[in-house]
Amino acid sequence: MSPPDPFCKLYEHPKLGQIMVLLDEGAENGPLIRIHVRPPGFSVCCLDFPYPDTDSGLDEARETFGAMTEEHAVAVAAKMVAQVAVDQA
């Protein structure tokens, strides 16, 4: 039996810290990709990208997750951190 496909990717960024990209195929309202980051001075921040609760939605979520590079994850996390900073100001 082969191991299951990966469901998360973890990256280290010198300023943003850890960035985790999670594929949740069994989320309550359909599959989603969730990006986690914990900027300095804050708790963990999450951003969800939901997909339709259909076979094609699951296929799209899996494809997007597979194509998610470190550069993509850092770009999204940086925008999240910038928004948190604005919200806290």
C-alpha positions in Angstrom: 0.0 0.0 0.0 1.4 3.4 -0.9 1.3 6.3 1.6 -1.5 8.8 1.3 -1.0 12.0 -0.6 0.4 15.0 1.5 -2.3 17.2 3.1 0.0 20.1 4.2 3.1 22.0 3.3 5.2 23.8 5.8 7.6 26.7 4.9 10.0 28.8 7.0 10.3 32.5 6.2 12.9 34.7 7.8 10.4 37.5 8.7 7.0 35.8 8.7 8.1 32.6 10.5 6.3 29.3 9.7 3.7 29.3 6.9 1.5 26.2 6.7 -0.7 25.4 3.7 -3.4 22.8 4.6 -5.7 20.9 2.2 -8.9 20.0 4.1 -10.7 17.6 1.8 -13.4 16.9 4.4 -14.4 20.3 5.6 -18.0 20.7 6.6 -19.1 22.9 3.6 -16.7 21.4 1.0 -13.0 21.1 0.5 -10.8 24.1 1.3 -7.2 25.2 1.4 -6.3 27.0 4.6 -3.1 29.1 5.0 -1.8 29.6 8.5 0.8 32.1 9.6 1.8 33.5 13.0 3.4 36.9 12.5 5.6 38.2 15.3 3.4 39.6 18.2 0.2 37.9 17.1 -1.5 34.5 17.4 -1.9 32.2 14.5 -3.9 33.8 11.6 -5.8 31.6 9.1 -7.2 32.3 5.7 -9.6 29.9 4.0 -10.0 29.3 0.2 -13.2 27.3 -0.1 -14.2 25.1 -3.1 -17.6 23.7 -4.1 -18.7 20.6 -2.3 -18.6 18.6 -5.5 -16.2 16.1 -7.1 -15.0 18.9 -9.4 -14.5 21.2 -6.4 -12.4 18.6 -4.7 -10.4 18.0 -7.9 -9.8 21.8 -8.2 -8.7 22.1 -4.5 -6.3 19.2 -4.9 -4.9 20.7 -8.1 -4.5 24.1 -6.5 -2.8 22.6 -3.4 -0.4 20.6 -5.6 0.5 23.8 -7.5 1.0 25.9 -4.4 4.7 26.8 -4.2 6.6 28.4 -1.4 6.5 31.7 -3.3 2.7 31.6 -3.5 2.4 30.8 0.2 4.7 33.6 1.2 2.8 36.1 -1.0 -0.5 35.2 0.6 0.9 35.2 4.1 2.5 38.6 3.6 -0.8 40.0 2.5 -2.5 38.4 5.6 0.1 39.9 7.9 -0.2 43.4 6.3 -4.0 43.2 6.8 -3.6 42.2 10.4 -1.2 45.1 11.0 -3.8 47.5 9.4 -6.6 46.1 11.5 -4.6 46.5 14.7 -3.6 50.1 14.0 
